[in-house]
Amino acid sequence: MTEAASKTIKGRTGDWEMVLGLEVHAQVASKSKLFSGAAVGFGAGPNEQVSLVDAAMPGMLPVLNRFCVEQAVKTGLGLKAQINLKSRFDRKNYFYPDLPQGYQISQFDQPIVGEGVVSVERDDGTTFDVRIERLHLEQDAGKSLHDQDPNATYVDLNRAGTALMEIVSKPDMRTSEEAAAYVKKLRTILVYLGTCDGDMEKGNLRADVNVSVCRPGDYEKFRETGSFKHLGTRCEIKNVNSYRYIQQAIEYEARRQIEILEEGGSIDQETRLFDPTKGETRSMRSKEEAHDYRYFPDPDLLPLVLDPAWVKSIEETLPELPDAKKQRLQSQYGLSAYDAGVLIIESDRADYFEAAAKGRDAKLVANWVTNELLSKLSSGGHEIANSPLPSSDISQLVELIENGTISSKIAKEVFEHMWAGEGRPAQIVEKRGLVQINDTGAIEAAIDELIGANPDKAAAVKDKPQAIGWFVGQVMKATGGKANPGTVNDLLKAKLGL
């Protein structure tokens, strides 16, 4: 399937294409809220982390959290975005039971971060750029609980006032796979920066997905002119918190819009919710415009003015980011783009690899980390940061393979014993007698005995060289899998006249 074909959706009246833009809400990694000193954390009892400011008690005034501003600036720098030295907080007015102020403090036309760009890799290895329109700071609302009482709704304000970064993209994604890949890349960058923990299950990273459909060629007209009249009416799917749900919601919503348009109907601009149990979106409310929120500058907060020297000092503390790390792992260790890509998904994963690869065959270490180790960690519900096996154990295992003490096949057996907690690789090899047989005399004796017992098969190998594999297997079986495979192959070829 070509890239162009992958964007096309077949309808009854012809082809369609989807256009996608995302607004990602990332909870700022901070110990306190955006405008109060109340604690931030998951798992507290209802309303245990609420200050008088969060509860909007009369006379309470917001005080901006400097660290949250620093985290937003750091994120903007990591997204290669423009840092606006002057920005402003506004009141966004709407009325929900879990919004005690009756408004949300956000940023409207003067955000702290302007335009940037994120380079994203598709599953097939090709890349595309997603333009960032803006990043702004805002406070989160509380949470309405509808399942505690059949006749009442309860409100938990623990989240109220928690600092969020809303990262708004341009409508640059064309498939559900691209949208999921973008969120994955964005999450990786944020976690590397330490500005958000990226925990989607807890709602610390969630996406509002804007979906519209158009005919082939219309999107290109939009990119040329910048006019949204070439695109269809969009619907926004709120608070989607997994990559799989993002894709499912997009696929369903695009099909829903196409069916309406092909029946001669029109799309209403609205906010929708995704129901993962039914795999469908449903209407939540008509989509509000900016004027519906009656934005105006927050009178309790002065404009935010940043010192260029302070911004520069933050930039100097940025860690090595995923794209740079991937390139370095490829050039420094000779890894494939795929292996490097798997390793940089988490900074802890890349750090583990580099610690294990010191003085070792880096490609072999990468194979053990990305295959056996990650598979075990995933099945056991472990993160690599708390792996039961330290990086030094993988390093020692690879060393035993490199110096010929064990074969790659025996190494897998050793690894299973390592995972079972039986000790370090060298100890397991010695304790269980798994040392590879490198004695050519012993291997040669086994080969001679095998050829003597199977003269017909030995003669047939000259006409069918691939049949040597049977002899290799039998020799390995006779030696309990401990014979050096390279030595076995060399001696067999010599004995069989190949």
Stockholm file with secondary structure:
# STOCKHOLM 1.0

chainA/1-498         MTEAASKTIKGRTGDWEMVLGLEVHAQVASKSKLFSGAAVGFGAGPNEQVSLVDAAMPGMLPVLNRFCVEQAVKTGLGLKAQINLKSRFDRKNYFYPDLPQGYQISQFDQPIVGEGVVSVERDDGTTFDVRIERLHLEQDAGKSLHDQDPNATYVDLNRAGTALMEIVSKPDMRTSEEAAAYVKKLRTILVYLGTCDGDMEKGNLRADVNVSVCRPGDYEKFRETGSFKHLGTRCEIKNVNSYRYIQQAIEYEARRQIEILEEGGSIDQETRLFDPTKGETRSMRSKEEAHDYRYFPDPDLLPLVLDPAWVKSIEETLPELPDAKKQRLQSQYGLSAYDAGVLIIESDRADYFEAAAKGRDAKLVANWVTNELLSKLSSGGHEIANSPLPSSDISQLVELIENGTISSKIAKEVFEHMWAGEGRPAQIVEKRGLVQINDTGAIEAAIDELIGANPDKAAAVKDKPQAIGWFVGQVMKATGGKANPGTVNDLLKAKLGL
#=GR chainA/1-498 SS CCHHHHTEEEETTEEEEEEEEEEEEEECCCSBCSSSCCBCCSSCCTTSSCCTTTTTCTTCCCCCCHHHHHHHHHHHHHTTCCBCSEECCEEEECCCTTCTTSEEEECSSSCSBCCEEEEEECTTSCEEEEEEEEEEEEECCCEEEEEEETTEEEEECTTTTCEEEEEEECSCBCSHHHHHHHHHHHHHHHHHHTSCCCCTTTTSEEEEEEEEEECTTHHHHHHHHCCGGGSCCCEEEEEECSHHHHHHHHHHHHHHHHHHHHTTCCCCCEEEEEETTTTEEEEEEECCCGGGGTCEECTTSCCEECCHHHHHHHHTTCCCCHHHHHHHHHHHHCCCHHHHHHHTTSHHHHHHHHHHHTTSCHHHHHHIIIIIIHHHHHHHTCCGGGCSSCHHHHHHHHHHHHTTSSCHHHHHHHHHHHHTTCCCHHHHHHHHTCCCBCCHHHHHHHHHHHHHHCHHHHHHTTTCGGGHHHHHHHHHHHTTTCBCHHHHHHHHHHHHTC
#=GC SS_cons         CCHHHHTEEEETTEEEEEEEEEEEEEECCCSBCSSSCCBCCSSCCTTSSCCTTTTTCTTCCCCCCHHHHHHHHHHHHHTTCCBCSEECCEEEECCCTTCTTSEEEECSSSCSBCCEEEEEECTTSCEEEEEEEEEEEEECCCEEEEEEETTEEEEECTTTTCEEEEEEECSCBCSHHHHHHHHHHHHHHHHHHTSCCCCTTTTSEEEEEEEEEECTTHHHHHHHHCCGGGSCCCEEEEEECSHHHHHHHHHHHHHHHHHHHHTTCCCCCEEEEEETTTTEEEEEEECCCGGGGTCEECTTSCCEECCHHHHHHHHTTCCCCHHHHHHHHHHHHCCCHHHHHHHTTSHHHHHHHHHHHTTSCHHHHHHIIIIIIHHHHHHHTCCGGGCSSCHHHHHHHHHHHHTTSSCHHHHHHHHHHHHTTCCCHHHHHHHHTCCCBCCHHHHHHHHHHHHHHCHHHHHHTTTCGGGHHHHHHHHHHHTTTCBCHHHHHHHHHHHHTC
//
